[in-house]
Amino acid sequence: MSQERWTEVDDYFEAALVGSDDVLEAVLRTSVEAGLPEHQVSPSQGKLLALLARLVGARRILEIGTLGGYSTIWLARALPEDGQVVTLEADASHARVARANFARAGLADRIELLEGPALGTLDRLQEEGAAPFDLVFVDADKPNNPAYLDHALRLTQVGSVLVFDNVVRDGAVVGGDGSDAKVEGIRRMTEQIAAEPRLSATALQTVGRKGWDGFALALVIEPTD
């Protein structure tokens, strides 16, 4: 099957089950106009994140990798009024676009964007005793996925869900010569998850408007402290 057909199938289900949204479409437009890379999740994937947040009854969500804030808005909309998304973004220009998008969506009071390298920010969150997060969504630099997993385990509790995006890489996760740092980061993360008794996990391949990729999903089943 072709990329064209994959996109047509996404169009079909998005029209039937996700629907159009003027705010989210404006977020995508402004992100493109600002020159941000088009690495955001698809509408169907955004809806999946929102459904996951609702399924676990999330009140606090951690997102690593904000970009223009598209996925952040999906997550924030799934929270109760007193819920919060803490989202981490290293690029100052991306953060400026995201903040404007949060205001456009009327969700600035429900989202805290922390700017700077994520590993340093995660260290500070732990030092400050940040309350456990119910859902962690990681969509950032893949070489650091193993470190993001370590931090996520320290910032969650039994029943929390971890989602790592873009783990298939057009199938490169099972091929290559080890020279791709992104693929190696995903492999190391996968090995860590497999060896981690506190997690029960799986990974799914996906095709669609974002091409051939997939995500890893893990549930915290034992205390993380």
Rosetta blueprint (number, residue, H / E / L):
1 M L
2 S L
3 Q H
4 E H
5 R H
6 W H
7 T H
8 E H
9 V H
10 D H
11 D H
12 Y H
13 F H
14 E H
15 A H
16 A H
17 L H
18 V H
19 G L
20 S L
21 D L
22 D H
23 V H
24 L H
25 E H
26 A H
27 V H
28 L H
29 R H
30 T H
31 S H
32 V H
33 E H
34 A L
35 G L
36 L L
37 P L
38 E L
39 H L
40 Q L
41 V L
42 S L
43 P H
44 S H
45 Q H
46 G H
47 K H
48 L H
49 L H
50 A H
51 L H
52 L H
53 A H
54 R H
55 L H
56 V L
57 G L
58 A L
59 R L
60 R E
61 I E
62 L E
63 E E
64 I E
65 G L
66 T L
67 L L
68 G L
69 G L
70 Y H
71 S H
72 T H
73 I H
74 W H
75 L H
76 A H
77 R H
78 A L
79 L L
80 P L
81 E L
82 D L
83 G L
84 Q E
85 V E
86 V E
87 T E
88 L E
89 E E
90 A L
91 D L
92 A H
93 S H
94 H H
95 A H
96 R H
97 V H
98 A H
99 R H
100 A H
101 N H
102 F H
103 A H
104 R H
105 A L
106 G L
107 L L
108 A H
109 D H
110 R H
111 I E
112 E E
113 L E
114 L E
115 E E
116 G L
117 P L
118 A H
119 L H
120 G H
121 T H
122 L H
123 D H
124 R H
125 L H
126 Q H
127 E H
128 E L
129 G L
130 A L
131 A L
132 P L
133 F E
134 D E
135 L E
136 V E
137 F E
138 V E
139 D L
140 A L
141 D L
142 K H
143 P H
144 N H
145 N H
146 P H
147 A H
148 Y H
149 L H
150 D H
151 H H
152 A H
153 L H
154 R H
155 L L
156 T E
157 Q E
158 V E
159 G E
160 S E
161 V E
162 L E
163 V E
164 F E
165 D E
166 N L
167 V L
168 V L
169 R H
170 D H
171 G H
172 A H
173 V H
174 V H
175 G L
176 G L
177 D L
178 G L
179 S L
180 D L
181 A H
182 K H
183 V H
184 E H
185 G H
186 I H
187 R H
188 R H
189 M H
190 T H
191 E H
192 Q H
193 I H
194 A H
195 A H
196 E L
197 P L
198 R L
199 L E
200 S E
201 A E
202 T E
203 A E
204 L E
205 Q E
206 T E
207 V E
208 G E
209 R L
210 K L
211 G E
212 W E
213 D E
214 G E
215 F E
216 A E
217 L E
218 A E
219 L E
220 V E
221 I L
222 E L
223 P L
224 T L
225 D L
